[in-house]
């Protein structure tokens, strides 16, 4: 190991599912109690390990959804059509069941209450999860740091945390939200279904002149496109942090 | 690492995949996953592209794109393994061997730092870049390497986890002493051998 820093080993923890909360038709939040959990930063993720009775294991990474709070960890999982792990977490695991997790992982795509600059969040689909952890961490710290969320979803029914986002925005504490619906909009919505584009950004994002810290999370194609749009609109690429969820066909 | 007795996930059956014997531990062949990447994809014009090799004594050797492309290149067929747990078998690349680039360069250093357009860095032992184990790759699957995959050129060190294969490479600096690169400072393993499952600090 380099330098003199003492680098800790990431431990596995045996969590217990306390509660399962259906967020949308396909997304579920698992509330976990994790004895000895060291806490986490908003934006970090964990590895989840499942083990079958014959010893076969499967491990996947999931973003943490909640603000650090003692031994509590919340994961929001979107089920994938062929998702060996996600289908189990969304449909099968029940309160009282054990779940092995390792983490917290990742020290780059994080937001901490000490960061004082304005924040532009850009979420595509279940990419909202680590950004929600940032929104919740800011609220738990009682801060009013300007936060603007652009959230791209297929339809209004696909919004994860819809009620909580609406409540937090209405509290008037400096969080504002703009939705981009890509397949179907609510009745009377002014913008037809469309992806985030340059016009939407210039209308809905914090101005580049405010030099916001930008966090983009979503599928690879979404993140590529959103990051390029921000850069073209004059946002500082050094202040754009990305986290991508993508198909294995990519080459990293 | 594994609790005793192991924790069984009630009701979990799982899907064993064919061919998993060729995969390092904890890797799988297909499915969705979070990909490691820190920021936007940089745009690099070939006219502006340059690759710099800096020795431990500060001597710099640079190649323009045309100088670089005039070097002998080889075709590489290799498996690649990402720390986010996906593996891809039999990928085909074209690139210039680091042996070619390091030829005639006096180096007593033991370590190297790869540096990318956009500011990314990753560290490796110099020995891992020698003897036909590492390339600067500029084609993937018969096509010019796409920007989102690291084009115009990326480091390819396929015997280590893919974050060591720095995308958008612009230089390598040789170092007498090791120091951590970008992900290596942020919780990821200093070496990153997939066969020993060195994902994180202390693995």
Interface residues (C-beta under 8 A of the other chain):
Chain A: X1 X2 X3 X7 X8 X9 X10 X12 X14 X45 X50 X51 X52 X53 X55 X56 X57 X58 X59 X60 X61 X63 X80 X82 X83 X84 X88 X92 X93 X94 X97 X98 X99 X100 X105 X106 X107 X108 X109 X220 X223 X224 X227 X228 X230 X231 X237 X238 X240 X241 X242 X243 X244 X245 X246 X247 X248 X250 X251 X252
Chain B: X1 X2 X3 X6 X7 X8 X9 X10 X11 X12 X13 X14 X15 X16 X26 X28 X29 X30 X31 X32 X33 X34 X35 X36 X37 X38 X39 X40 X41 X42 X80 X82 X84 X85 X86 X88 X91 X118 X119 X123 X140 X148 X149 X150 X162 X163 X165 X167 X178 X179 X180 X182 X183 X184 X185 X186 X187 X190 X200 X201 X202 X203
